Amino acid sequence: MGLALGYLQVEQSAVAIKEVFGKYDDVHEPGFHCVPWFFGTQIAGYLLLYFSSFSLCLSELMTYQDNVFVTVVASIQYGALAEKAVDAFYKLSNTREQIQAYVFDVIRACVPKMDLDSSFEQKKEIARAVEEELERVINF
């Protein structure tokens, strides 16, 4: 009802992407805003800024030095930054699946090079490799 009257309330931990005649115009921070739809202004969508998490389970990765199959479970926490909201809204279509694909690739590349004992000992190095790859690819 509020948007029909030209007013918008953006909730905490979210931003609204404003377009004028289909072209990006501004990002509305949390609060109360005037959106005069009769001048071609509309809200393209909302971007939630809170952190989300999911777990991945990679099974049957073989450590080549020991010829042992291991199962790797990884927990990923991710979230959009307010200053990069426009890039996150327009350039990422399915964030979770895109992150999952890069994490799979990095872990599949790191774990087979290790022996069984070092795969447990070097979990920080694996996490750092995943973080560096995601920053390189997704950092706008």
Contacts in CASP RR format, 6 or more apart in sequence:
PFRMAT RR
TARGET T0000
AUTHOR 0000-0000-0000
METHOD contacts of the structure
MODEL  1
MGLALGYLQVEQSAVAIKEVFGKYDDVHEPGFHCVPWFFGTQIAGYLLLY
FSSFSLCLSELMTYQDNVFVTVVASIQYGALAEKAVDAFYKLSNTREQIQ
AYVFDVIRACVPKMDLDSSFEQKKEIARAVEEELERVINF
2 8 0 8 1.000
2 9 0 8 1.000
3 35 0 8 1.000
3 37 0 8 1.000
3 43 0 8 1.000
4 37 0 8 1.000
6 34 0 8 1.000
6 35 0 8 1.000
6 36 0 8 1.000
6 37 0 8 1.000
7 32 0 8 1.000
7 33 0 8 1.000
7 34 0 8 1.000
7 35 0 8 1.000
8 16 0 8 1.000
8 28 0 8 1.000
8 32 0 8 1.000
8 33 0 8 1.000
8 34 0 8 1.000
8 35 0 8 1.000
8 43 0 8 1.000
9 31 0 8 1.000
9 32 0 8 1.000
9 33 0 8 1.000
10 16 0 8 1.000
10 28 0 8 1.000
10 29 0 8 1.000
10 30 0 8 1.000
10 31 0 8 1.000
10 33 0 8 1.000
10 46 0 8 1.000
11 30 0 8 1.000
12 30 0 8 1.000
13 30 0 8 1.000
13 48 0 8 1.000
13 49 0 8 1.000
13 50 0 8 1.000
14 30 0 8 1.000
14 46 0 8 1.000
14 47 0 8 1.000
14 48 0 8 1.000
14 49 0 8 1.000
15 27 0 8 1.000
15 28 0 8 1.000
15 29 0 8 1.000
15 30 0 8 1.000
15 46 0 8 1.000
15 47 0 8 1.000
15 49 0 8 1.000
15 82 0 8 1.000
15 85 0 8 1.000
16 27 0 8 1.000
16 28 0 8 1.000
16 33 0 8 1.000
16 43 0 8 1.000
16 45 0 8 1.000
16 46 0 8 1.000
16 47 0 8 1.000
17 24 0 8 1.000
17 27 0 8 1.000
17 28 0 8 1.000
17 43 0 8 1.000
17 44 0 8 1.000
17 45 0 8 1.000
17 46 0 8 1.000
17 47 0 8 1.000
17 85 0 8 1.000
17 86 0 8 1.000
17 89 0 8 1.000
17 90 0 8 1.000
18 24 0 8 1.000
18 25 0 8 1.000
18 26 0 8 1.000
18 27 0 8 1.000
18 28 0 8 1.000
18 35 0 8 1.000
18 41 0 8 1.000
18 42 0 8 1.000
18 43 0 8 1.000
18 44 0 8 1.000
19 25 0 8 1.000
19 41 0 8 1.000
19 42 0 8 1.000
19 43 0 8 1.000
19 44 0 8 1.000
20 39 0 8 1.000
20 40 0 8 1.000
20 41 0 8 1.000
20 42 0 8 1.000
21 40 0 8 1.000
22 42 0 8 1.000
22 44 0 8 1.000
24 44 0 8 1.000
24 86 0 8 1.000
24 90 0 8 1.000
25 41 0 8 1.000
27 82 0 8 1.000
27 85 0 8 1.000
27 86 0 8 1.000
28 43 0 8 1.000
29 82 0 8 1.000
35 41 0 8 1.000
35 42 0 8 1.000
35 43 0 8 1.000
44 89 0 8 1.000
45 89 0 8 1.000
47 80 0 8 1.000
47 85 0 8 1.000
47 88 0 8 1.000
47 89 0 8 1.000
48 80 0 8 1.000
49 79 0 8 1.000
49 80 0 8 1.000
49 81 0 8 1.000
49 82 0 8 1.000
49 85 0 8 1.000
50 79 0 8 1.000
51 77 0 8 1.000
51 78 0 8 1.000
51 79 0 8 1.000
52 77 0 8 1.000
52 78 0 8 1.000
52 79 0 8 1.000
52 96 0 8 1.000
53 75 0 8 1.000
53 76 0 8 1.000
53 77 0 8 1.000
53 78 0 8 1.000
54 75 0 8 1.000
54 76 0 8 1.000
54 96 0 8 1.000
54 100 0 8 1.000
55 73 0 8 1.000
55 74 0 8 1.000
55 75 0 8 1.000
55 76 0 8 1.000
56 72 0 8 1.000
56 73 0 8 1.000
56 74 0 8 1.000
56 75 0 8 1.000
56 76 0 8 1.000
56 100 0 8 1.000
56 103 0 8 1.000
56 104 0 8 1.000
57 71 0 8 1.000
57 72 0 8 1.000
57 73 0 8 1.000
58 71 0 8 1.000
58 72 0 8 1.000
58 73 0 8 1.000
58 74 0 8 1.000
58 104 0 8 1.000
58 107 0 8 1.000
58 108 0 8 1.000
59 69 0 8 1.000
59 71 0 8 1.000
59 72 0 8 1.000
60 69 0 8 1.000
60 71 0 8 1.000
61 69 0 8 1.000
61 70 0 8 1.000
61 71 0 8 1.000
61 72 0 8 1.000
61 107 0 8 1.000
61 108 0 8 1.000
61 111 0 8 1.000
61 112 0 8 1.000
62 68 0 8 1.000
62 69 0 8 1.000
62 70 0 8 1.000
62 112 0 8 1.000
63 70 0 8 1.000
63 111 0 8 1.000
63 112 0 8 1.000
63 114 0 8 1.000
63 115 0 8 1.000
63 116 0 8 1.000
63 119 0 8 1.000
64 112 0 8 1.000
64 113 0 8 1.000
65 114 0 8 1.000
65 115 0 8 1.000
66 115 0 8 1.000
66 116 0 8 1.000
68 116 0 8 1.000
70 111 0 8 1.000
70 116 0 8 1.000
70 119 0 8 1.000
72 107 0 8 1.000
72 111 0 8 1.000
74 103 0 8 1.000
74 107 0 8 1.000
74 130 0 8 1.000
76 99 0 8 1.000
76 100 0 8 1.000
76 103 0 8 1.000
78 95 0 8 1.000
78 96 0 8 1.000
78 99 0 8 1.000
80 88 0 8 1.000
81 88 0 8 1.000
84 140 0 8 1.000
87 140 0 8 1.000
88 95 0 8 1.000
91 140 0 8 1.000
92 98 0 8 1.000
92 138 0 8 1.000
98 138 0 8 1.000
99 134 0 8 1.000
99 138 0 8 1.000
102 130 0 8 1.000
102 133 0 8 1.000
102 134 0 8 1.000
102 137 0 8 1.000
102 138 0 8 1.000
103 130 0 8 1.000
103 134 0 8 1.000
105 133 0 8 1.000
106 126 0 8 1.000
106 129 0 8 1.000
106 130 0 8 1.000
106 133 0 8 1.000
107 126 0 8 1.000
107 130 0 8 1.000
110 125 0 8 1.000
110 126 0 8 1.000
110 129 0 8 1.000
111 119 0 8 1.000
111 126 0 8 1.000
114 122 0 8 1.000
119 126 0 8 1.000
END
